[in-house]
Amino acid sequence: VEHVISFLLVSGFDPDKLEVVGASSDRGDYDLSEALTRNTTTWWISGDGNFRAGSGEEYLEFKVGDVPTRVSVIGIKIPPMPAGPLSVRKFRGDV
């Protein structure tokens, strides 16, 4: 019974296990891990040429651990224009 129950347990979120593992594109001047930094003077920037006529889609892929993990909140901070890069207009989280 304990072995079966171990497959049903869901861990709480551990921020130390959060990592960025992929992106739809990357401009290359900042490391992908910058998407997780608290430093407000640096950021991850998507690659050039992905937005035709002012519209397009980009994504970042995150790993939250090696076991099923409960995530209650997802936040995103985007530098304000005009100092920062172009901003996200729509945000979607997929499981």
C-alpha positions as CSV (number, residue, x, y, z in Angstrom):
1,V,0.0,0.0,0.0
2,E,2.8,2.5,0.9
3,H,4.4,1.8,-2.5
4,V,1.2,2.6,-4.3
5,I,0.6,5.7,-2.3
6,S,4.1,7.0,-3.1
7,F,3.0,7.4,-6.8
8,L,0.0,9.5,-5.7
9,L,1.9,12.0,-3.6
10,V,2.5,15.5,-5.1
11,S,5.4,17.6,-3.7
12,G,5.2,21.3,-2.9
13,F,7.1,23.7,-5.2
14,D,10.8,24.0,-4.3
15,P,12.3,27.2,-6.0
16,D,15.8,25.7,-5.8
17,K,14.7,23.1,-8.3
18,L,13.2,25.5,-10.9
19,E,15.2,25.8,-14.1
20,V,14.7,27.0,-17.7
21,V,15.2,24.1,-20.0
22,G,14.2,25.4,-23.4
23,A,13.0,28.3,-25.5
24,S,11.5,28.8,-28.9
25,S,14.4,31.1,-29.8
26,D,17.2,33.0,-28.2
27,R,19.0,36.2,-29.2
28,G,22.1,34.9,-27.5
29,D,23.3,38.0,-25.7
30,Y,21.9,36.9,-22.3
31,D,21.9,33.3,-20.9
32,L,18.5,31.6,-20.8
33,S,18.8,31.4,-17.0
34,E,18.3,35.1,-16.9
35,A,14.5,34.4,-17.3
36,L,14.7,33.4,-13.6
37,T,16.9,36.1,-12.1
38,R,15.7,38.7,-9.7
39,N,18.2,41.1,-11.2
40,T,16.1,43.9,-12.9
41,T,19.0,45.1,-15.1
42,T,19.3,41.9,-17.2
43,W,16.8,39.6,-19.0
44,W,16.4,36.9,-21.5
45,I,15.5,38.1,-25.0
46,S,14.0,36.0,-27.8
47,G,15.6,35.8,-31.2
48,D,15.3,38.3,-34.0
49,G,12.9,37.8,-37.0
50,N,10.2,35.8,-35.2
51,F,7.5,38.4,-35.3
52,R,6.0,39.1,-38.7
53,A,3.8,42.1,-39.0
54,G,4.1,42.8,-35.3
55,S,2.7,39.4,-34.2
56,G,4.2,36.0,-33.3
57,E,4.6,33.4,-30.6
58,E,7.5,32.7,-28.3
59,Y,7.8,30.3,-25.4
60,L,10.0,29.5,-22.4
61,E,10.0,25.9,-21.0
62,F,10.5,25.4,-17.3
63,K,11.3,22.3,-15.2
64,V,10.0,22.4,-11.6
65,G,11.5,19.2,-10.4
66,D,11.8,15.5,-11.1
67,V,8.6,14.4,-9.4
68,P,5.0,15.6,-9.7
69,T,4.9,19.1,-8.2
70,R,2.1,21.4,-7.2
71,V,2.4,24.9,-8.6
72,S,-0.1,27.4,-7.2
73,V,1.0,30.6,-8.8
74,I,2.9,31.7,-11.9
75,G,4.2,35.2,-12.1
76,I,5.9,37.1,-14.9
77,K,7.7,40.4,-14.8
78,I,8.5,42.3,-18.0
79,P,10.7,45.4,-18.1
80,P,8.7,48.5,-18.9
81,M,8.9,50.0,-22.3
82,P,10.7,52.0,-23.7
83,A,13.7,50.9,-21.6
84,G,13.0,47.2,-21.8
85,P,12.4,44.8,-24.8
86,L,9.0,44.5,-26.4
87,S,6.5,43.2,-23.9
88,V,4.3,40.1,-23.8
89,R,0.7,41.0,-24.7
90,K,-0.8,37.5,-24.0
91,F,0.4,35.0,-21.5
92,R,-0.4,31.2,-21.4
93,G,0.7,28.4,-19.1
94,D,0.6,24.9,-20.4
95,V,1.1,21.7,-18.4
